[in-house]
Amino acid sequence: MFSNSVKIKPIKIRKVALFLMPGFLALSSTLISCTSPSNNTNTATDPKAETAATTTISLKTKVLRIGYQSSGDLVRVTGVLEKRLEPLGVKVEWAQFAQGPQLMEAMNVGKIDIGTVGETPPIFAQAAGARIVYLAGRRITATSGKGSAIAVPKGSPIKTLADIKGQKVVFQKGSASHYFIIKALEKVGLKYSDITVLSMPNVEARGAFIQGTIPVWVTGDPHLALVEKLYGARVLRDATNIGTPGGYYVGTREFAKENPELLRIILEEIDKNGQWAEANRKEVAKLIAPVLKIDLPIQEIICGRANYRLKGITPELMKAQQNVADLFYSEKILPKKIDVQEALLTPKEYAAITPPTLISEK
């Protein structure tokens, strides 16, 4: 099972008040660095073409620093980036973070170059002045919403979502769960002000929820599957049909502008790995289960409702992302209105970094 006693070894980085504006909480910067096991599950279709590319492209960086979350990262586990980039003389360094807001904070202070997060963390980061850009989106599948939910402990007197009015609701502020709870409350005629919010990362909240000290928890896999299957947690509502544009790969503007050829290779490998994963979900579970210390049957559930492939950045996608930002502003969670267009590259720059495998879906 997923051990509640696992400690994340912190690396000290200087604290930065990423969210100094009213209503924002300081976000922790807990992270660990991990190495990646190599796995030959995803190879280039034309090795000769790869060799040719190795001799012709110009790279300005020799170290790629990638952030991922405590929920794990298949790209790290399979080692596909290391395999592709090593011949180019590029080393890959991984850093783990509790959730998306902590990852974005580290990016803001220059600790990582790129990372993958939900739809919400980039909005809060941009509002705080971070120089970030959207690199690619994550495709949403029919089962994606099953991996996030509003849950209550076994035996809770709360029976429906409407019953959480006046309750303490725990989630990480500035994460995808923040957007999810607002939209879910709308569906049952409640307002964000109808609940008492306590911000806490999933890695900290899990134990408290299991002990019964958290009445309502907004969380996602692997934590959700764990408490469902091992502790009888009840789901009041999952994120199916919640209307999210999905997650993203995000990077610093400086890195994106200086490394278009490298980014194209990175996104191509991530999407190829995702294509393999969606066709081999049971194999993915076997790879991830020992890394996260989760029993294989539970990990199979997690992998069965995960989404792994990427999609290109389009005007339609950014319009949906702007709607998310506007919602936070209308709820007075963001103190100022932001324009997501300011976190975009030019069409020419996107053409340079976007592989043809990334379909342009909304």
Secondary structure as a PSIPRED ss2 file (coil, helix, strand):
# PSIPRED VFORMAT (PSIPRED V4.0)

   1 M C   1.000  0.000  0.000
   2 F C   1.000  0.000  0.000
   3 S C   1.000  0.000  0.000
   4 N C   1.000  0.000  0.000
   5 S C   1.000  0.000  0.000
   6 V C   1.000  0.000  0.000
   7 K C   1.000  0.000  0.000
   8 I C   1.000  0.000  0.000
   9 K C   1.000  0.000  0.000
  10 P C   1.000  0.000  0.000
  11 I C   1.000  0.000  0.000
  12 K C   1.000  0.000  0.000
  13 I C   1.000  0.000  0.000
  14 R C   1.000  0.000  0.000
  15 K C   1.000  0.000  0.000
  16 V C   1.000  0.000  0.000
  17 A C   1.000  0.000  0.000
  18 L C   1.000  0.000  0.000
  19 F C   1.000  0.000  0.000
  20 L C   1.000  0.000  0.000
  21 M C   1.000  0.000  0.000
  22 P C   1.000  0.000  0.000
  23 G C   1.000  0.000  0.000
  24 F C   1.000  0.000  0.000
  25 L C   1.000  0.000  0.000
  26 A C   1.000  0.000  0.000
  27 L C   1.000  0.000  0.000
  28 S C   1.000  0.000  0.000
  29 S C   1.000  0.000  0.000
  30 T C   1.000  0.000  0.000
  31 L E   0.000  0.000  1.000
  32 I E   0.000  0.000  1.000
  33 S E   0.000  0.000  1.000
  34 C E   0.000  0.000  1.000
  35 T C   1.000  0.000  0.000
  36 S C   1.000  0.000  0.000
  37 P C   1.000  0.000  0.000
  38 S C   1.000  0.000  0.000
  39 N C   1.000  0.000  0.000
  40 N C   1.000  0.000  0.000
  41 T C   1.000  0.000  0.000
  42 N C   1.000  0.000  0.000
  43 T C   1.000  0.000  0.000
  44 A C   1.000  0.000  0.000
  45 T C   1.000  0.000  0.000
  46 D C   1.000  0.000  0.000
  47 P H   0.000  1.000  0.000
  48 K H   0.000  1.000  0.000
  49 A H   0.000  1.000  0.000
  50 E H   0.000  1.000  0.000
  51 T H   0.000  1.000  0.000
  52 A H   0.000  1.000  0.000
  53 A H   0.000  1.000  0.000
  54 T H   0.000  1.000  0.000
  55 T H   0.000  1.000  0.000
  56 T H   0.000  1.000  0.000
  57 I C   1.000  0.000  0.000
  58 S C   1.000  0.000  0.000
  59 L C   1.000  0.000  0.000
  60 K C   1.000  0.000  0.000
  61 T C   1.000  0.000  0.000
  62 K C   1.000  0.000  0.000
  63 V E   0.000  0.000  1.000
  64 L E   0.000  0.000  1.000
  65 R E   0.000  0.000  1.000
  66 I E   0.000  0.000  1.000
  67 G E   0.000  0.000  1.000
  68 Y E   0.000  0.000  1.000
  69 Q E   0.000  0.000  1.000
  70 S C   1.000  0.000  0.000
  71 S C   1.000  0.000  0.000
  72 G C   1.000  0.000  0.000
  73 D C   1.000  0.000  0.000
  74 L H   0.000  1.000  0.000
  75 V H   0.000  1.000  0.000
  76 R H   0.000  1.000  0.000
  77 V H   0.000  1.000  0.000
  78 T H   0.000  1.000  0.000
  79 G C   1.000  0.000  0.000
  80 V H   0.000  1.000  0.000
  81 L H   0.000  1.000  0.000
  82 E H   0.000  1.000  0.000
  83 K H   0.000  1.000  0.000
  84 R H   0.000  1.000  0.000
  85 L H   0.000  1.000  0.000
  86 E H   0.000  1.000  0.000
  87 P H   0.000  1.000  0.000
  88 L H   0.000  1.000  0.000
  89 G C   1.000  0.000  0.000
  90 V C   1.000  0.000  0.000
  91 K E   0.000  0.000  1.000
  92 V E   0.000  0.000  1.000
  93 E E   0.000  0.000  1.000
  94 W E   0.000  0.000  1.000
  95 A E   0.000  0.000  1.000
  96 Q E   0.000  0.000  1.000
  97 F E   0.000  0.000  1.000
  98 A C   1.000  0.000  0.000
  99 Q C   1.000  0.000  0.000
 100 G H   0.000  1.000  0.000
 101 P H   0.000  1.000  0.000
 102 Q H   0.000  1.000  0.000
 103 L H   0.000  1.000  0.000
 104 M H   0.000  1.000  0.000
 105 E H   0.000  1.000  0.000
 106 A H   0.000  1.000  0.000
 107 M H   0.000  1.000  0.000
 108 N H   0.000  1.000  0.000
 109 V C   1.000  0.000  0.000
 110 G C   1.000  0.000  0.000
 111 K C   1.000  0.000  0.000
 112 I C   1.000  0.000  0.000
 113 D C   1.000  0.000  0.000
 114 I E   0.000  0.000  1.000
 115 G E   0.000  0.000  1.000
 116 T E   0.000  0.000  1.000
 117 V E   0.000  0.000  1.000
 118 G C   1.000  0.000  0.000
 119 E C   1.000  0.000  0.000
 120 T C   1.000  0.000  0.000
 121 P H   0.000  1.000  0.000
 122 P H   0.000  1.000  0.000
 123 I H   0.000  1.000  0.000
 124 F H   0.000  1.000  0.000
 125 A H   0.000  1.000  0.000
 126 Q H   0.000  1.000  0.000
 127 A H   0.000  1.000  0.000
 128 A C   1.000  0.000  0.000
 129 G C   1.000  0.000  0.000
 130 A C   1.000  0.000  0.000
 131 R C   1.000  0.000  0.000
 132 I E   0.000  0.000  1.000
 133 V E   0.000  0.000  1.000
 134 Y E   0.000  0.000  1.000
 135 L E   0.000  0.000  1.000
 136 A E   0.000  0.000  1.000
 137 G E   0.000  0.000  1.000
 138 R E   0.000  0.000  1.000
 139 R C   1.000  0.000  0.000
 140 I C   1.000  0.000  0.000
 141 T C   1.000  0.000  0.000
 142 A C   1.000  0.000  0.000
 143 T C   1.000  0.000  0.000
 144 S H   0.000  1.000  0.000
 145 G H   0.000  1.000  0.000
 146 K H   0.000  1.000  0.000
 147 G H   0.000  1.000  0.000
 148 S E   0.000  0.000  1.000
 149 A E   0.000  0.000  1.000
 150 I E   0.000  0.000  1.000
 151 A E   0.000  0.000  1.000
 152 V E   0.000  0.000  1.000
 153 P C   1.000  0.000  0.000
 154 K C   1.000  0.000  0.000
 155 G C   1.000  0.000  0.000
 156 S C   1.000  0.000  0.000
 157 P C   1.000  0.000  0.000
 158 I C   1.000  0.000  0.000
 159 K C   1.000  0.000  0.000
 160 T C   1.000  0.000  0.000
 161 L H   0.000  1.000  0.000
 162 A H   0.000  1.000  0.000
 163 D H   0.000  1.000  0.000
 164 I H   0.000  1.000  0.000
 165 K C   1.000  0.000  0.000
 166 G C   1.000  0.000  0.000
 167 Q C   1.000  0.000  0.000
 168 K E   0.000  0.000  1.000
 169 V E   0.000  0.000  1.000
 170 V E   0.000  0.000  1.000
 171 F E   0.000  0.000  1.000
 172 Q C   1.000  0.000  0.000
 173 K C   1.000  0.000  0.000
 174 G C   1.000  0.000  0.000
 175 S C   1.000  0.000  0.000
 176 A H   0.000  1.000  0.000
 177 S H   0.000  1.000  0.000
 178 H H   0.000  1.000  0.000
 179 Y H   0.000  1.000  0.000
 180 F H   0.000  1.000  0.000
 181 I H   0.000  1.000  0.000
 182 I H   0.000  1.000  0.000
 183 K H   0.000  1.000  0.000
 184 A H   0.000  1.000  0.000
 185 L H   0.000  1.000  0.000
 186 E H   0.000  1.000  0.000
 187 K H   0.000  1.000  0.000
 188 V C   1.000  0.000  0.000
 189 G C   1.000  0.000  0.000
 190 L C   1.000  0.000  0.000
 191 K C   1.000  0.000  0.000
 192 Y H   0.000  1.000  0.000
 193 S H   0.000  1.000  0.000
 194 D H   0.000  1.000  0.000
 195 I C   1.000  0.000  0.000
 196 T E   0.000  0.000  1.000
 197 V E   0.000  0.000  1.000
 198 L E   0.000  0.000  1.000
 199 S E   0.000  0.000  1.000
 200 M C   1.000  0.000  0.000
 201 P C   1.000  0.000  0.000
 202 N H   0.000  1.000  0.000
 203 V H   0.000  1.000  0.000
 204 E H   0.000  1.000  0.000
 205 A H   0.000  1.000  0.000
 206 R H   0.000  1.000  0.000
 207 G H   0.000  1.000  0.000
 208 A H   0.000  1.000  0.000
 209 F H   0.000  1.000  0.000
 210 I H   0.000  1.000  0.000
 211 Q C   1.000  0.000  0.000
 212 G C   1.000  0.000  0.000
 213 T C   1.000  0.000  0.000
 214 I C   1.000  0.000  0.000
 215 P C   1.000  0.000  0.000
 216 V E   0.000  0.000  1.000
 217 W E   0.000  0.000  1.000
 218 V E   0.000  0.000  1.000
 219 T E   0.000  0.000  1.000
 220 G E   0.000  0.000  1.000
 221 D C   1.000  0.000  0.000
 222 P C   1.000  0.000  0.000
 223 H H   0.000  1.000  0.000
 224 L H   0.000  1.000  0.000
 225 A H   0.000  1.000  0.000
 226 L H   0.000  1.000  0.000
 227 V H   0.000  1.000  0.000
 228 E H   0.000  1.000  0.000
 229 K H   0.000  1.000  0.000
 230 L H   0.000  1.000  0.000
 231 Y H   0.000  1.000  0.000
 232 G C   1.000  0.000  0.000
 233 A C   1.000  0.000  0.000
 234 R E   0.000  0.000  1.000
 235 V E   0.000  0.000  1.000
 236 L E   0.000  0.000  1.000
 237 R E   0.000  0.000  1.000
 238 D E   0.000  0.000  1.000
 239 A C   1.000  0.000  0.000
 240 T C   1.000  0.000  0.000
 241 N C   1.000  0.000  0.000
 242 I C   1.000  0.000  0.000
 243 G C   1.000  0.000  0.000
 244 T C   1.000  0.000  0.000
 245 P C   1.000  0.000  0.000
 246 G C   1.000  0.000  0.000
 247 G C   1.000  0.000  0.000
 248 Y E   0.000  0.000  1.000
 249 Y E   0.000  0.000  1.000
 250 V E   0.000  0.000  1.000
 251 G E   0.000  0.000  1.000
 252 T E   0.000  0.000  1.000
 253 R H   0.000  1.000  0.000
 254 E H   0.000  1.000  0.000
 255 F H   0.000  1.000  0.000
 256 A H   0.000  1.000  0.000
 257 K H   0.000  1.000  0.000
 258 E H   0.000  1.000  0.000
 259 N C   1.000  0.000  0.000
 260 P H   0.000  1.000  0.000
 261 E H   0.000  1.000  0.000
 262 L H   0.000  1.000  0.000
 263 L H   0.000  1.000  0.000
 264 R H   0.000  1.000  0.000
 265 I H   0.000  1.000  0.000
 266 I H   0.000  1.000  0.000
 267 L H   0.000  1.000  0.000
 268 E H   0.000  1.000  0.000
 269 E H   0.000  1.000  0.000
 270 I H   0.000  1.000  0.000
 271 D H   0.000  1.000  0.000
 272 K H   0.000  1.000  0.000
 273 N H   0.000  1.000  0.000
 274 G H   0.000  1.000  0.000
 275 Q H   0.000  1.000  0.000
 276 W H   0.000  1.000  0.000
 277 A H   0.000  1.000  0.000
 278 E H   0.000  1.000  0.000
 279 A H   0.000  1.000  0.000
 280 N C   1.000  0.000  0.000
 281 R H   0.000  1.000  0.000
 282 K H   0.000  1.000  0.000
 283 E H   0.000  1.000  0.000
 284 V H   0.000  1.000  0.000
 285 A H   0.000  1.000  0.000
 286 K H   0.000  1.000  0.000
 287 L H   0.000  1.000  0.000
 288 I H   0.000  1.000  0.000
 289 A H   0.000  1.000  0.000
 290 P H   0.000  1.000  0.000
 291 V H   0.000  1.000  0.000
 292 L H   0.000  1.000  0.000
 293 K C   1.000  0.000  0.000
 294 I C   1.000  0.000  0.000
 295 D C   1.000  0.000  0.000
 296 L H   0.000  1.000  0.000
 297 P H   0.000  1.000  0.000
 298 I H   0.000  1.000  0.000
 299 Q H   0.000  1.000  0.000
 300 E H   0.000  1.000  0.000
 301 I H   0.000  1.000  0.000
 302 I H   0.000  1.000  0.000
 303 C H   0.000  1.000  0.000
 304 G H   0.000  1.000  0.000
 305 R C   1.000  0.000  0.000
 306 A C   1.000  0.000  0.000
 307 N C   1.000  0.000  0.000
 308 Y C   1.000  0.000  0.000
 309 R C   1.000  0.000  0.000
 310 L E   0.000  0.000  1.000
 311 K E   0.000  0.000  1.000
 312 G C   1.000  0.000  0.000
 313 I C   1.000  0.000  0.000
 314 T C   1.000  0.000  0.000
 315 P H   0.000  1.000  0.000
 316 E H   0.000  1.000  0.000
 317 L H   0.000  1.000  0.000
 318 M H   0.000  1.000  0.000
 319 K H   0.000  1.000  0.000
 320 A H   0.000  1.000  0.000
 321 Q H   0.000  1.000  0.000
 322 Q H   0.000  1.000  0.000
 323 N H   0.000  1.000  0.000
 324 V H   0.000  1.000  0.000
 325 A H   0.000  1.000  0.000
 326 D H   0.000  1.000  0.000
 327 L H   0.000  1.000  0.000
 328 F H   0.000  1.000  0.000
 329 Y H   0.000  1.000  0.000
 330 S H   0.000  1.000  0.000
 331 E C   1.000  0.000  0.000
 332 K C   1.000  0.000  0.000
 333 I C   1.000  0.000  0.000
 334 L C   1.000  0.000  0.000
 335 P C   1.000  0.000  0.000
 336 K C   1.000  0.000  0.000
 337 K C   1.000  0.000  0.000
 338 I C   1.000  0.000  0.000
 339 D C   1.000  0.000  0.000
 340 V H   0.000  1.000  0.000
 341 Q H   0.000  1.000  0.000
 342 E H   0.000  1.000  0.000
 343 A H   0.000  1.000  0.000
 344 L C   1.000  0.000  0.000
 345 L C   1.000  0.000  0.000
 346 T C   1.000  0.000  0.000
 347 P H   0.000  1.000  0.000
 348 K H   0.000  1.000  0.000
 349 E H   0.000  1.000  0.000
 350 Y H   0.000  1.000  0.000
 351 A H   0.000  1.000  0.000
 352 A H   0.000  1.000  0.000
 353 I H   0.000  1.000  0.000
 354 T C   1.000  0.000  0.000
 355 P C   1.000  0.000  0.000
 356 P C   1.000  0.000  0.000
 357 T C   1.000  0.000  0.000
 358 L C   1.000  0.000  0.000
 359 I C   1.000  0.000  0.000
 360 S C   1.000  0.000  0.000
 361 E C   1.000  0.000  0.000
 362 K C   1.000  0.000  0.000
